[in-house]
Amino acid sequence: MERVLSVRFLGVILDCRLNREDHFKQVIKKGKSLINVLSLAAVWWDSHPQLLFTIYGAVFRGSIKYSYQIFFLENKKSLLLQLERLQYKAIRITLDYSQSTPIILFEGTLT
C-alpha cells in the first residue's frame, strides 16, 4: 500500500502530522479565487450587493464556519491573519466599499 501524506475527510484536509496547515492553505486558496470572481461580478457585471454577499456567505464563509474549530486549535497567526484579510477584502467588494474603508472589529479596534 502507498503511504499518503494528506487526506480529505468530510471536507477537512488532514495530514500525517495533524498540523492543519494544508487545510488552512486550501481555504485561503478558495478565498482568493472567490475574490477574483466577486471582483469581476461587481465591476464588470454590476451585480447587486446582496447577491454578491450571498455568494460570499455560501462559498467562503460557509467553508470557514464548517471547520472553525480547527482554526483556533492551532496557533497559526500568519495564516489566521491571511484568512481575516481575505474576509475583509471580500466584504469590501460585496458592499462596494473602497479598499481604504476600515473594518471595525468586535473589540472596538480598526484594521
N, C-alpha and C positions, 0 to 999 in steps of 0.2 A: 504494500500500500504506500501511496505517496503522502508525504507529510505536507500539510497545508499550514501556512503561517497566519492566515486570517480567514474568517468565515462570516457570512451574513446570517444572523438568526433573528427572525421576527423583525426585520428592518434595522437591526443594530449590528454593526460590524464588530466582531470580537477577534482579537489577535491572540497569539500564543502567550504574550506577556501580560495581557489584560490591562494595558495602559491607556486604552480608549483613544489613542491618538489617530488611528485610522478612521474611526467614526467621526471625530471632530473634522478631520480634513475632508471627508466625504460631504458632510453637512455644509461646510464652508464653500466647497466647490459647487454644490447645488445652489447655494445662496448667490454666488457670483453669476452663475448662468441665469438665475431668475432676475437679477438686477438688470442684466442686459436685455431681457425680454420686456421687463417693465419700462425701461428707458425707451425702447422702440415703440411700445404701445402708447406711452404718454406723449412723446414728442411727435412721431410721425402719424399715428392714427388718432390722436387726440381723444383717447379713451376717457370715460368717466372715472373720477377718483374712487368712487365706491366699488366699481368693477375691479380696478387695479388693487384696491385694498383687500377685496375678497380673494383674488388670485394669490396675493402675498400671504394671506392668512391660511389658505388651503395648502399651498405648496411648501413655503419656507417655514412659517411659524408652526404649522402642523408637524413637520418633521422635528422641530426643536422641542415642542411640547410632548411629543411621543417619547422622547428619550431624555427628558430634562434631568432625571436623577443622575444620569451618567456624567453630565457636565459638572455637577457640583461635588461629586465624589472625588474627582481628581483635581489637583491644584495646578491647572494649566492656564496661568494668567494670560499669556500671549494669545493662545487660541480662543479663550473667552473674550478677550478684547477684540479680536478679529470678528468674532461672531456678533458681538454687540454693534460694532461699526457697520457691519453688513445690514443688520436690522434697522439701524438709524437711517442708513442710506436708502433702503427700500421704503421706509415710511416717508421720507422726504420726497422721493419720486412719486409715490402714490398720491400724496396730498398736494403735489405741485409746489413744494417749498423750495427755496434756493438752498444750495449746499451750505451756506453760512448760517442758516437758521439753527439756533441752539435747541437741543433736546433737553427738557427738564426731567431729571430723574426723580425717583420717589424720595431720595434723601434731601432733595432741595438743591442739588448741585447742578451745574450746567456742564454740558460737554460740547 
